[in-house]
Amino acid sequence: MLTRDELQKDIQITVTNALSEDIGAGDITAQLIPADNTATARIISRQTAVVCGTDWVNEVFRQVDPELQLDWQVKDGDLVERDQTLFTVSGSARNMLTAERTALNFLQTLSGTATVSYHYSQKVSGTNVKLLDTRKTIPGLRTAQKYAVTCGGCFNHRIGLYDAFLIKENHIMGCGGIEAAIQTAQTNEPGKPVEIEVETFEELQAALIAGADIIMLDNFTPEEMRNAVEVVDGQAKLEASGNITDETLRPIAETGVDYISIGALTKHCQAVDLSMRFI
């Protein structure tokens, strides 16, 4: 899980890079507007969505012009309707237009991720399963998208390659087997969660005996998952993965597995349609 400090540090860096790639040597179109012209603009959502990215928007406008005033009418995690006002911004018209696209890029992308996550979270409502994201994120937006997933009601898997083990088929082959892979992980990084992917019940038993903390059931059928839950009987956490769809999600959640990982939370998101208009 991301800490608030980690999030804030990432926001500053990400926004700085985004503004640099957009503005470059200067916004030549905004320079057409007299420097002393002021305006107020309203930002609305053109569709039903879950809002995410307010801190990124605030940082964009702050870095472009600290004098710009934002008045938010929603917060991260809010479900908004079509044509609902998200916030207004007042101040220098020139600077407002320079900041507009970068700010809305963050807001539309992260709200898209949060909206997809909300869609999936609602499908397992009433079950005990936790839906997890993956590392299939937009390069440079890992932290931001991981945060957006939580705004939509889902949960984070490991943040990167450094905070938890996820031992997959090629790792197992390279280590010489399931037991060797798990034991080496526990020796190298004591205390770090050790998760291993299995494809058969034989591999499941081997992972259990070796002391895996989490066992990923790769492309198991719902019936096989129910059997795995009985076999494991709480000795390790179980995670379902592979070809999760709207149709299969609820049946899998009802098998009793602890987690379901879904790459679509971050890689199949569609940006929310937003609009900024001067009032």
C-alpha positions in Angstrom: 0.0 0.0 0.0 1.2 3.5 -0.9 1.9 6.0 1.9 0.7 9.6 1.6 4.3 10.8 1.5 5.1 8.4 -1.4 2.1 9.6 -3.2 2.8 13.3 -2.8 6.4 12.9 -3.9 5.3 11.0 -7.0 2.7 13.6 -7.8 5.2 16.4 -7.9 7.6 14.5 -10.1 5.0 13.2 -12.5 3.3 16.6 -12.9 6.7 18.4 -13.5 7.6 15.9 -16.2 4.1 16.1 -17.8 4.2 19.9 -17.9 7.7 19.9 -19.4 6.7 17.6 -22.3 3.7 19.8 -23.0 5.0 23.3 -22.6 8.5 22.9 -23.7 10.0 26.4 -24.5 6.6 28.0 -23.9 2.9 28.0 -24.8 2.9 30.1 -27.9 -0.9 30.0 -28.3 -1.6 31.2 -24.8 0.8 34.1 -25.4 -1.9 35.5 -27.8 -4.0 36.4 -24.7 -3.1 39.6 -22.9 -1.2 38.8 -19.7 -3.6 40.7 -17.5 -6.8 39.0 -18.8 -8.6 37.0 -16.1 -11.3 34.3 -16.4 -13.3 31.7 -14.6 -13.7 28.2 -16.1 -16.0 25.3 -15.2 -14.8 21.7 -15.6 -17.6 19.1 -16.1 -17.9 15.4 -16.7 -19.6 14.4 -19.9 -20.4 10.9 -18.5 -21.1 9.0 -15.3 -17.8 8.3 -13.6 -15.8 7.9 -10.4 -13.6 10.9 -9.8 -9.9 10.5 -9.2 -6.9 12.8 -9.7 -7.8 15.9 -7.7 -4.3 16.2 -6.2 -2.7 15.9 -9.6 -4.9 18.7 -11.0 -4.1 20.9 -8.0 -0.4 20.4 -8.5 -0.6 21.1 -12.3 -2.3 24.5 -11.7 0.0 25.2 -8.7 3.2 24.6 -10.8 1.9 26.7 -13.7 0.5 29.6 -11.5 0.1 29.4 -7.7 -2.3 32.4 -8.0 -4.9 30.3 -9.8 -7.9 29.5 -7.5 -9.6 26.1 -7.6 -13.0 25.4 -6.1 -13.7 21.6 -6.0 -17.3 20.4 -5.8 -16.3 16.7 -5.6 -13.6 14.6 -4.1 -11.7 11.5 -5.2 -13.9 8.4 -5.0 -17.2 10.3 -5.7 -19.5 9.0 -8.3 -20.6 11.8 -10.6 -23.3 12.1 -13.2 -23.2 13.4 -16.8 -22.8 17.2 -17.0 -22.0 17.5 -13.3 -19.5 20.3 -12.4 -16.3 18.9 -10.9 -14.5 22.2 -10.1 -14.1 25.7 -11.2 -10.8 27.6 -11.6 -10.3 31.3 -11.6 -7.4 33.6 -12.4 -5.0 34.3 -15.3 -6.8 33.2 -18.5 -3.4 32.7 -20.2 -2.0 30.4 -17.4 -5.3 28.6 -17.0 -5.2 27.5 -20.7 -1.6 26.5 -20.4 -2.4 24.2 -17.5 -5.7 22.9 -18.9 -4.7 19.9 -21.0 -2.1 18.4 -18.6 -4.6 18.8 -15.7 -7.4 17.2 -17.6 -5.1 14.4 -18.9 -4.4 13.3 -15.3 -8.1 13.7 -14.3 -9.6 11.9 -17.2 -7.1 9.0 -17.1 -7.2 8.4 -13.4 -11.0 8.8 -13.3 -11.1 6.2 -16.1 -9.1 3.8 -14.0 -11.2 4.5 -10.9 -14.4 4.0 -12.9 -13.3 0.6 -14.3 -12.3 -0.5 -10.8 -15.7 0.6 -9.5 -17.4 -1.4 -12.2 -15.6 -4.6 -11.1 -15.9 -3.9 -7.4 -19.7 -3.7 -7.7 -19.9 -7.1 -9.4 -18.4 -8.8 -6.3 -20.4 -6.8 -3.7 -21.5 -8.9 -0.8 -18.6 -11.4 -1.1 -15.4 -11.5 0.9 -13.0 -11.4 -2.0 -10.6 -8.5 -2.7 -10.0 -7.5 -6.3 -6.4 -6.7 -6.9 -4.7 -4.7 -9.6 -1.5 -5.8 -11.4 1.7 -4.2 -12.7 0.1 -3.7 -16.1 0.0 0.0 -15.7 0.8 3.0 -18.0 4.5 3.6 -17.8 5.2 6.6 -15.5 1.7 6.4 -14.0 2.2 3.3 -11.8 1.7 5.1 -8.5 -1.2 7.2 -9.8 -3.1 4.3 -11.3 -2.5 2.2 -8.2 -4.1 5.0 -6.2 -7.0 5.3 -8.7 -7.8 1.6 -8.2 -8.4 2.2 -4.5 -10.7 5.1 -5.3 -12.8 2.7 -7.3 -13.1 0.2 -4.4 -10.5 -2.3 -5.4 -7.1 -3.1 -3.8 -3.4 -2.9 -4.7 -1.2 -6.0 -5.4 2.5 -5.4 -5.0 3.5 -1.9 -6.1 6.6 -3.1 -8.0 9.3 -5.7 -8.2 10.7 -4.6 -4.8 8.0 -5.0 -2.2 6.8 -8.6 -2.6 7.7 -11.8 -4.4 5.5 -13.1 -7.3 7.2 -16.3 -8.5 5.9 -17.4 -11.9 6.6 -20.2 -14.3 9.9 -18.9 -15.6 11.2 -18.0 -12.1 10.4 -21.6 -11.0 12.3 -23.0 -14.0 15.2 -20.7 -13.4 15.4 -21.7 -9.7 15.1 -25.4 -10.2 11.6 -25.9 -8.8 8.9 -24.6 -6.5 10.5 -25.5 -3.2 13.9 -24.0 -4.2 12.3 -20.8 -5.4 10.3 -20.3 -2.2 13.1 -21.2 0.1 15.5 -18.8 -1.7 13.0 -16.0 -1.5 12.5 -16.5 2.2 16.3 -16.5 2.7 17.0 -13.5 0.5 14.3 -11.2 1.8 12.9 -12.4 5.2 9.5 -10.9 5.9 8.6 -10.1 2.4 5.4 -11.8 1.2 6.1 -14.8 -1.0 3.5 -15.5 -3.7 3.8 -18.3 -6.3 1.8 -19.2 -9.3 0.6 -22.7 -9.8 -1.1 -24.4 -12.7 -1.9 -27.9 -11.2 -3.0 -29.4 -7.9 0.4 -31.1 -7.7 2.1 -27.7 -7.8 -0.4 -26.4 -5.3 0.6 -29.0 -2.8 4.2 -28.4 -3.4 3.7 -24.6 -2.8 1.8 -25.3 0.3 4.4 -27.6 1.8 7.2 -25.1 0.9 5.4 -22.4 2.9 4.2 -19.9 0.3 2.2 -17.0 1.8 0.0 -16.6 -1.2 -0.7 -19.1 -4.0 -1.9 -17.9 -7.3 -4.3 -20.3 -9.1 -3.5 -19.7 -12.8 -6.5 -20.4 -15.1 -8.2 -22.8 -12.6 -11.9 -23.5 -13.2 -14.3 -22.3 -10.5 -14.8 -26.0 -9.5 -11.0 -26.4 -9.2 -10.8 -23.2 -7.2 -13.4 -24.5 -4.7 -11.4 -27.7 -4.4 -8.3 -25.7 -3.8 -10.0 -23.7 -1.1 -10.8 -27.0 0.7 -7.3 -28.4 0.3 -5.5 -25.3 1.5 -8.0 -24.8 4.4 -6.5 -21.4 5.4 -2.9 -22.4 5.4 -2.2 -19.8 2.7 -4.1 -17.1 0.9 -5.4 -18.0 -2.5 -5.5 -15.7 -5.5 -7.4 -16.4 -8.8 -5.9 -15.1 -12.0 -6.2 -15.5 -15.7 -9.0 -14.7 -18.2 -11.2 -12.9 -15.6 -14.3 -11.5 -17.4 -17.6 -9.8 -16.3 -19.3 -13.2 -16.7 -16.8 -15.3 -14.7 -16.0 -12.7 -12.0 -18.9 -13.4 -9.6 -18.7 -17.2 -9.8 -15.0 -17.0 -9.0 -15.6 -14.7 -6.1 -18.1 -17.2 -4.7 -15.6 -20.0 -4.7 -14.0 -18.7 -1.5 -10.7 -17.5 -2.8 -9.2 -14.6 -1.0 -8.1 -12.5 -4.0 -8.8 -12.0 -7.7 -6.2 -10.2 -9.7 -7.5 -8.3 -12.8 -5.1 -6.6 -15.3 -8.1 -4.8 -16.9 -8.3 -2.5 -13.9 -5.4 -0.5 -15.2 -4.8 -1.6 -18.8 -8.3 -1.5 -20.2 -9.4 1.8 -18.8 -10.9 4.4 -21.1 -10.4 8.1 -20.3 -13.4 9.9 -18.9 -14.9 12.6 -21.2 -14.3 16.0 -19.5 -14.8 19.5 -20.7 -13.4 22.9 -19.6 -15.3 26.0 -20.6 -14.9 29.7 -19.7 -18.0 31.0 -17.8 
